[in-house]
Amino acid sequence: MVEYKTIKVPRETYNMIETTRQQLANKGIQTLPRDLIEIETCPICGSKIEKLAIKYEYIRCQNPGCGYNQKNLQVDATGTFAIGAMVGLGLAAIIYLLTREGGER
């Protein structure tokens, strides 16, 4: 069962959001300014932003007799926060590899 939440917004705000949604649907996200999509500075104080992006992919062959699969983890990071996160991910990966039972086939 899906649970819904309701929020109250002024009619003018709702109309503006709906118009923006329709324009984005018609024109595509590529029409948005780059600095809105890829923030490089803090919108409050103007300091440089640190980024950490993690993408996990699992690829497998559709042939049931083949069994080929591949796991891929891509990490894109900048700044000191990212270095700490990378070290933490590396430690987590080492612990996982040392404690898992059996192995990949």
DSSP file (Angstrom, degrees, kcal/mol; ACC not computed):
  #  RESIDUE AA STRUCTURE BP1 BP2  ACC     N-H-->O    O-->H-N    N-H-->O    O-->H-N    TCO  KAPPA ALPHA  PHI   PSI    X-CA   Y-CA   Z-CA
    1    1 A M              0   0    0      0, 0.0     2,-0.4     0, 0.0     0, 0.0   0.000 360.0 360.0 360.0 133.7    0.0    0.0    0.0
    2    2 A V        -     0   0    0      2,-0.0     2,-0.4     0, 0.0     0, 0.0  -0.716 360.0-149.2 -89.1 132.6    1.3    3.4   -1.0
    3    3 A E        -     0   0    0     -2,-0.4     2,-0.3     2,-0.0     0, 0.0  -0.871  12.5-160.2-103.5 134.7    1.2    6.2    1.7
    4    4 A Y        -     0   0    0     -2,-0.4     2,-0.4     2,-0.0    -2,-0.0  -0.847   5.7-155.2-114.7 149.4    0.8    9.8    0.6
    5    5 A K        -     0   0    0     -2,-0.3     2,-0.4     2,-0.0    -2,-0.0  -0.926  10.2-148.7-118.2 148.1    1.6   13.0    2.4
    6    6 A T        -     0   0    0     -2,-0.4     2,-0.3     2,-0.0    -2,-0.0  -0.943  11.5-172.1-118.7 137.9   -0.1   16.3    1.6
    7    7 A I        -     0   0    0     -2,-0.4     2,-0.5     2,-0.0    -2,-0.0  -0.940  20.0-128.8-125.4 152.8    1.4   19.8    1.9
    8    8 A K        +     0   0    0     -2,-0.3    -2,-0.0     0, 0.0     0, 0.0  -0.874  31.4 167.5-102.3 128.8   -0.2   23.2    1.7
    9    9 A V        -     0   0    0     -2,-0.5     5,-0.0     2,-0.0    -2,-0.0  -0.973  43.8 -92.5-133.2 151.2    1.3   25.8   -0.7
   10   10 A P     >  -     0   0    0      0, 0.0     4,-2.3     0, 0.0     3,-0.4  -0.308  36.9-117.4 -60.1 147.1   -0.2   29.0   -1.9
   11   11 A R  H  > S+     0   0    0      1,-0.2     4,-2.8     2,-0.2     5,-0.2   0.873 115.0  55.3 -54.2 -41.6   -2.0   28.7   -5.2
   12   12 A E  H  > S+     0   0    0      1,-0.2     4,-2.1     2,-0.2    -1,-0.2   0.901 108.8  47.3 -61.0 -42.0    0.4   31.1   -6.9
   13   13 A T  H  > S+     0   0    0     -3,-0.4     4,-2.4     2,-0.2    -2,-0.2   0.916 111.8  50.3 -65.4 -43.7    3.4   28.9   -5.8
   14   14 A Y  H  X S+     0   0    0     -4,-2.3     4,-2.7     1,-0.2    -2,-0.2   0.926 110.5  49.6 -60.0 -45.4    1.6   25.7   -7.0
   15   15 A N  H  X S+     0   0    0     -4,-2.8     4,-2.4     1,-0.2    -1,-0.2   0.896 110.8  50.0 -61.7 -40.5    0.9   27.4  -10.4
   16   16 A M  H  X S+     0   0    0     -4,-2.1     4,-2.3     2,-0.2    -1,-0.2   0.912 111.9  47.6 -64.1 -43.2    4.5   28.4  -10.8
   17   17 A I  H  X S+     0   0    0     -4,-2.4     4,-2.5     2,-0.2    -2,-0.2   0.915 112.7  48.8 -63.8 -43.7    5.7   24.9  -10.0
   18   18 A E  H  X S+     0   0    0     -4,-2.7     4,-2.3     2,-0.2    -2,-0.2   0.899 111.3  49.3 -65.0 -41.5    3.2   23.3  -12.4
   19   19 A T  H  X S+     0   0    0     -4,-2.4     4,-2.3     2,-0.2    -1,-0.2   0.919 112.2  48.8 -63.0 -43.6    4.2   25.7  -15.2
   20   20 A T  H  X S+     0   0    0     -4,-2.3     4,-2.5     2,-0.2    -2,-0.2   0.910 110.2  51.4 -62.5 -43.2    7.9   25.0  -14.5
   21   21 A R  H  X S+     0   0    0     -4,-2.5     4,-2.1     1,-0.2    -1,-0.2   0.917 111.1  47.6 -60.5 -43.8    7.3   21.2  -14.6
   22   22 A Q  H  X S+     0   0    0     -4,-2.3     4,-1.9     2,-0.2    -1,-0.2   0.893 111.5  50.1 -65.8 -39.9    5.4   21.5  -17.9
   23   23 A Q  H  X S+     0   0    0     -4,-2.3     4,-3.1     2,-0.2     5,-0.4   0.902 111.0  49.2 -65.5 -40.7    8.2   23.6  -19.4
   24   24 A L  H  X S+     0   0    0     -4,-2.5     4,-2.4     1,-0.2    -1,-0.2   0.893 109.9  51.8 -64.6 -38.8   10.9   21.1  -18.3
   25   25 A A  H  < S+     0   0    0     -4,-2.1    -1,-0.2    -5,-0.2    -2,-0.2   0.881 116.9  40.0 -64.5 -37.2    8.8   18.3  -19.8
   26   26 A N  H  < S+     0   0    0     -4,-1.9    -2,-0.2    -5,-0.1    -1,-0.2   0.904 128.1  28.7 -77.7 -43.7    8.6   20.1  -23.1
   27   27 A K  H  < S-     0   0    0     -4,-3.1    -3,-0.2    -5,-0.2    -2,-0.2   0.727 104.9-126.2 -94.4 -24.3   12.1   21.5  -23.4
   28   28 A G    ><  -     0   0    0     -4,-2.4     3,-1.4    -5,-0.4     4,-0.1  -0.010  28.6 -79.4  92.7 158.2   14.1   19.0  -21.4
   29   29 A I  G >  S+     0   0    0      1,-0.3     3,-1.7     2,-0.2    -1,-0.1   0.685 117.5  77.8 -68.4 -19.1   16.5   19.3  -18.5
   30   30 A Q  G 3  S+     0   0    0      1,-0.3    -1,-0.3    -3,-0.2    -2,-0.1   0.707  83.5  66.2 -64.3 -18.6   19.3   20.4  -20.8
   31   31 A T  G <  S+     0   0    0     -3,-1.4    -1,-0.3    -7,-0.1    -2,-0.2   0.610  79.8  99.7 -80.0 -11.4   17.7   23.9  -20.9
   32   32 A L  S <  S-     0   0    0     -3,-1.7     5,-0.1    -4,-0.1    -3,-0.0  -0.466  90.2 -94.4 -73.0 146.7   18.4   24.5  -17.2
   33   33 A P    >>  -     0   0    0      0, 0.0     3,-1.4     0, 0.0     4,-1.3  -0.346  30.5-125.6 -59.9 140.6   21.5   26.6  -16.4
   34   34 A R  H 3> S+     0   0    0      1,-0.3     4,-3.3     2,-0.2     3,-0.3   0.871 108.8  57.7 -56.6 -40.7   24.6   24.5  -15.7
   35   35 A D  H 34 S+     0   0    0      1,-0.2    -1,-0.3     2,-0.2     5,-0.2   0.675 104.0  53.6 -69.4 -14.8   25.2   26.1  -12.3
   36   36 A L  H <4 S+     0   0    0     -3,-1.4     3,-0.3     3,-0.1    -1,-0.2   0.835 117.0  36.1 -81.7 -35.9   21.7   25.0  -11.2
   37   37 A I  H  < S+     0   0    0     -4,-1.3     2,-0.7    -3,-0.3    -2,-0.2   0.892 127.4  34.7 -83.0 -43.7   22.4   21.3  -12.1
   38   38 A E  S  < S-     0   0    0     -4,-3.3    -1,-0.3    -5,-0.2     2,-0.2  -0.793  81.7-158.2-116.3  86.7   26.0   21.1  -11.2
   39   39 A I        +     0   0    0     -2,-0.7    -3,-0.1    -3,-0.3     3,-0.1  -0.465  20.7 168.8 -69.3 129.3   26.5   23.3   -8.1
   40   40 A E        +     0   0    0     -2,-0.2     9,-2.3     1,-0.2     2,-0.3   0.589  63.9  40.8-113.8 -20.4   30.2   24.4   -7.7
   41   41 A T  B    S-A   48   0A   0      7,-0.3     7,-0.2    -6,-0.2    -1,-0.2  -0.955  92.1 -97.3-130.6 151.8   29.8   27.1   -5.0
   42   42 A C     >  -     0   0    0      5,-3.3     4,-1.5    -2,-0.3    -2,-0.0  -0.448  25.7-143.2 -64.6 128.4   27.7   27.3   -1.9
   43   43 A P  T  4 S+     0   0    0      0, 0.0    -1,-0.2     0, 0.0     0, 0.0   0.674  97.3  44.2 -69.2 -14.3   24.5   29.3   -2.6
   44   44 A I  T  4 S+     0   0    0      3,-0.1    -2,-0.0     0, 0.0    -3,-0.0   0.903 133.0   8.7 -94.3 -52.0   24.7   30.8    0.9
   45   45 A C  T  4 S-     0   0    0      2,-0.1    -3,-0.0     0, 0.0     0, 0.0   0.582  90.7-121.8-110.9 -11.8   28.3   31.8    1.5
   46   46 A G     <  +     0   0    0     -4,-1.5     3,-0.1     1,-0.3     2,-0.0   0.474  59.4 145.5  86.5   1.2   30.0   31.3   -2.0
   47   47 A S        -     0   0    0     -6,-0.1    -5,-3.3     1,-0.1    -1,-0.3  -0.310  60.2 -87.7 -70.2 158.1   32.6   28.8   -0.8
   48   48 A K  B     -A   41   0A   0     -7,-0.2     2,-0.3     1,-0.1    -7,-0.3  -0.398  43.9-126.7 -67.1 141.8   33.6   25.9   -3.1
   49   49 A I        -     0   0    0     -9,-2.3     2,-0.4    -2,-0.1    -1,-0.1  -0.710  11.1-140.6 -92.1 138.3   31.5   22.8   -2.8
   50   50 A E        -     0   0    0     -2,-0.3     2,-0.4     2,-0.0    29,-0.2  -0.808  23.0-154.9 -93.8 141.1   33.0   19.3   -2.1
   51   51 A K        +     0   0    0     -2,-0.4    27,-2.5    27,-0.3     2,-0.3  -0.898  21.2 179.3-123.1 147.5   31.4   16.5   -4.1
   52   52 A L  E     +B   77   0B   0     -2,-0.4     2,-0.4    25,-0.2    25,-0.2  -0.899  10.2 175.1-143.4 114.0   31.0   12.8   -3.6
   53   53 A A  E     -B   76   0B   0     23,-3.0    23,-2.7    -2,-0.3     2,-0.4  -0.982   6.4-171.7-123.2 128.8   29.1   10.8   -6.3
   54   54 A I  E     -B   75   0B   0     -2,-0.4     2,-0.4    21,-0.2    21,-0.2  -0.977   2.7-176.8-123.3 129.8   28.8    7.0   -6.1
   55   55 A K  E     -B   74   0B   0     19,-2.6    19,-3.0    -2,-0.4     2,-0.4  -0.993   5.2-166.1-128.1 127.3   27.3    4.8   -8.9
   56   56 A Y  E     -B   73   0B   0     -2,-0.4     2,-0.4    17,-0.2    17,-0.2  -0.944   7.1-175.3-114.8 131.7   26.9    1.1   -8.7
   57   57 A E  E     -B   72   0B   0     15,-2.9    15,-2.5    -2,-0.4     2,-0.5  -0.966  12.3-166.2-125.9 143.5   26.2   -1.1  -11.7
   58   58 A Y  E     -B   71   0B   0     -2,-0.4     2,-0.4    13,-0.2    13,-0.2  -0.979  13.3-174.2-127.2 117.4   25.5   -4.8  -11.9
   59   59 A I  E     +B   70   0B   0     11,-3.1    11,-3.0    -2,-0.5     2,-0.3  -0.921   7.0 170.5-114.8 134.5   25.6   -6.2  -15.4
   60   60 A R  E     -B   69   0B   0     -2,-0.4     9,-0.2     9,-0.3     2,-0.2  -0.997  35.1-108.1-144.6 151.4   24.7   -9.8  -16.3
   61   61 A C        -     0   0    0      7,-2.5     6,-0.2    -2,-0.3     5,-0.0  -0.504  19.4-141.5 -74.3 140.9   24.2  -11.9  -19.4
   62   62 A Q  S    S+     0   0    0     -2,-0.2    -1,-0.1     4,-0.1     3,-0.0   0.621  75.7 100.7 -79.7 -12.9   20.6  -12.8  -20.3
   63   63 A N    >>  -     0   0    0      1,-0.2     3,-1.4     5,-0.1     4,-1.1  -0.645  66.4-151.4 -74.7 115.8   21.6  -16.3  -21.4
   64   64 A P  T 34 S+     0   0    0      0, 0.0    -1,-0.2     0, 0.0    -3,-0.0   0.780  94.2  52.8 -61.1 -27.1   20.8  -18.6  -18.5
   65   65 A G  T 34 S+     0   0    0      1,-0.1    -2,-0.1     2,-0.0    -3,-0.0   0.627 102.9  59.5 -82.5 -13.1   23.6  -21.0  -19.6
   66   66 A C  T <4 S-     0   0    0     -3,-1.4    -1,-0.1     2,-0.1    -4,-0.1   0.970  70.5-167.7 -82.4 -58.9   26.3  -18.4  -19.6
   67   67 A G     <  +     0   0    0     -4,-1.1     2,-0.1     1,-0.3    -1,-0.1   0.487  26.2 155.9  83.7   2.7   26.4  -17.0  -16.1
   68   68 A Y        +     0   0    0     -5,-0.2    -7,-2.5    -8,-0.1     2,-0.3  -0.415  10.8 161.7 -65.2 134.8   28.5  -13.9  -17.0
   69   69 A N  E     -B   60   0B   0     -9,-0.2     2,-0.4    -2,-0.1    -9,-0.3  -0.986  19.0-166.0-149.2 156.8   28.1  -11.0  -14.5
   70   70 A Q  E     -B   59   0B   0    -11,-3.0   -11,-3.1    -2,-0.3     2,-0.4  -0.995   7.4-154.3-145.9 135.7   30.1   -7.9  -13.7
   71   71 A K  E     -B   58   0B   0     -2,-0.4     2,-0.4   -13,-0.2   -13,-0.2  -0.903  15.4-174.0-109.8 140.9   29.9   -5.5  -10.8
   72   72 A N  E     -B   57   0B   0    -15,-2.5   -15,-2.9    -2,-0.4     2,-0.5  -0.995  10.7-170.9-139.9 130.7   31.2   -2.0  -11.2
   73   73 A L  E     -B   56   0B   0     -2,-0.4     2,-0.5   -17,-0.2   -17,-0.2  -0.981   7.4-170.1-122.5 119.6   31.5    0.8   -8.6
   74   74 A Q  E     -B   55   0B   0    -19,-3.0   -19,-2.6    -2,-0.5     2,-0.5  -0.936   2.3-172.0-111.4 129.5   32.3    4.3   -9.9
   75   75 A V  E     -B   54   0B   0     -2,-0.5     2,-0.5   -21,-0.2   -21,-0.2  -0.983   7.0-175.1-124.2 127.9   33.3    7.0   -7.4
   76   76 A D  E     +B   53   0B   0    -23,-2.7   -23,-3.0    -2,-0.5     2,-0.3  -0.984  22.1 162.1-120.3 119.0   33.7   10.7   -8.3
   77   77 A A  E     -B   52   0B   0     -2,-0.5     2,-0.3   -25,-0.2   -25,-0.2  -0.981  20.6-176.4-143.9 149.8   34.9   12.8   -5.4
   78   78 A T     >  +     0   0    0    -27,-2.5     4,-0.6    -2,-0.3   -27,-0.3  -0.981  49.0  21.5-139.2 152.4   36.5   16.2   -4.7
   79   79 A G  H  > S-     0   0    0     -2,-0.3     4,-1.4   -29,-0.2   -30,-0.0  -0.050  94.8 -62.7  86.3 174.9   37.7   17.9   -1.5
   80   80 A T  H  > S+     0   0    0      1,-0.2     4,-1.9     2,-0.2     5,-0.2   0.835 129.7  58.1 -70.0 -34.4   38.8   16.6    2.0
   81   81 A F  H  > S+     0   0    0      1,-0.2     4,-2.3     2,-0.2    -1,-0.2   0.917 105.5  51.9 -58.9 -42.6   35.4   15.2    2.8
   82   82 A A  H  X S+     0   0    0     -4,-0.6     4,-2.8     1,-0.2    -1,-0.2   0.876 104.9  54.7 -63.7 -38.8   35.7   13.0   -0.3
   83   83 A I  H  X S+     0   0    0     -4,-1.4     4,-2.3     2,-0.2    -1,-0.2   0.929 110.1  46.9 -61.7 -44.2   39.1   11.7    0.8
   84   84 A G  H  X S+     0   0    0     -4,-1.9     4,-2.3     1,-0.2    -2,-0.2   0.903 112.6  49.6 -62.7 -41.4   37.6   10.6    4.1
   85   85 A A  H  X S+     0   0    0     -4,-2.3     4,-2.7     2,-0.2    -2,-0.2   0.900 109.8  51.4 -64.9 -40.3   34.7    9.0    2.4
   86   86 A M  H  X S+     0   0    0     -4,-2.8     4,-2.6     2,-0.2    -2,-0.2   0.912 110.0  48.9 -63.5 -42.9   37.0    7.2    0.0
   87   87 A V  H  X S+     0   0    0     -4,-2.3     4,-2.5     2,-0.2    -1,-0.2   0.923 112.1  49.6 -62.0 -43.6   39.1    5.8    2.9
   88   88 A G  H  X S+     0   0    0     -4,-2.3     4,-2.3     2,-0.2    -2,-0.2   0.907 111.6  47.9 -62.3 -42.8   35.9    4.7    4.6
   89   89 A L  H  X S+     0   0    0     -4,-2.7     4,-2.4     2,-0.2    -1,-0.2   0.901 111.1  51.6 -64.2 -40.6   34.6    3.0    1.4
   90   90 A G  H  X S+     0   0    0     -4,-2.6     4,-2.3     2,-0.2    -2,-0.2   0.922 110.9  47.2 -62.4 -44.2   38.0    1.3    1.0
   91   91 A L  H  X S+     0   0    0     -4,-2.5     4,-2.6     1,-0.2     5,-0.2   0.906 111.2  51.3 -63.8 -41.6   37.9    0.0    4.6
   92   92 A A  H  X S+     0   0    0     -4,-2.3     4,-2.4     1,-0.2    -1,-0.2   0.899 110.3  49.6 -62.2 -39.7   34.4   -1.3    4.2
   93   93 A A  H  X S+     0   0    0     -4,-2.4     4,-2.6     2,-0.2    -2,-0.2   0.909 111.1  48.9 -65.5 -42.1   35.4   -3.1    1.0
   94   94 A I  H  X S+     0   0    0     -4,-2.3     4,-2.2     2,-0.2    -2,-0.2   0.928 112.0  48.4 -63.7 -45.0   38.4   -4.7    2.7
   95   95 A I  H  X S+     0   0    0     -4,-2.6     4,-1.8     2,-0.2    -2,-0.2   0.914 112.0  50.2 -61.6 -42.8   36.2   -5.8    5.6
   96   96 A Y  H  X S+     0   0    0     -4,-2.4     4,-1.7     1,-0.2     3,-0.2   0.944 111.7  47.2 -60.0 -48.3   33.6   -7.2    3.3
   97   97 A L  H  < S+     0   0    0     -4,-2.6    -1,-0.2     1,-0.2    -2,-0.2   0.851 114.4  47.4 -64.3 -34.2   36.2   -9.2    1.3
   98   98 A L  H  < S+     0   0    0     -4,-2.2    -1,-0.2    -5,-0.2    -2,-0.2   0.771 119.5  37.6 -77.2 -26.4   37.8  -10.6    4.4
   99   99 A T  H  < S+     0   0    0     -4,-1.8    -2,-0.2    -3,-0.2    -1,-0.2   0.572  86.1 109.1-106.1  -9.4   34.6  -11.6    6.1
  100  100 A R     <  -     0   0    0     -4,-1.7     2,-0.3    -5,-0.2    -4,-0.0  -0.371  67.2-122.8 -70.7 148.2   32.4  -12.9    3.3
  101  101 A E  S    S-     0   0    0     -2,-0.0    -1,-0.1     2,-0.0    -2,-0.1  -0.695  71.8 -12.3 -90.3 141.4   31.8  -16.6    3.2
  102  102 A G  S    S-     0   0    0     -2,-0.3     2,-0.3     2,-0.0    -2,-0.0  -0.377  86.9 -99.5  70.3-149.5   32.7  -18.6    0.1
  103  103 A G        -     0   0    0     -2,-0.1     2,-0.2     0, 0.0    -2,-0.0  -0.952  36.8 -70.8-159.5 173.9   33.6  -16.6   -3.0
  104  104 A E              0   0    0     -2,-0.3    -2,-0.0     1,-0.1     0, 0.0  -0.484 360.0 360.0 -74.0 146.5   32.2  -15.4   -6.3
  105  105 A R              0   0    0     -2,-0.2    -1,-0.1     0, 0.0     0, 0.0   0.393 360.0 360.0-108.3 360.0   31.7  -18.0   -8.9
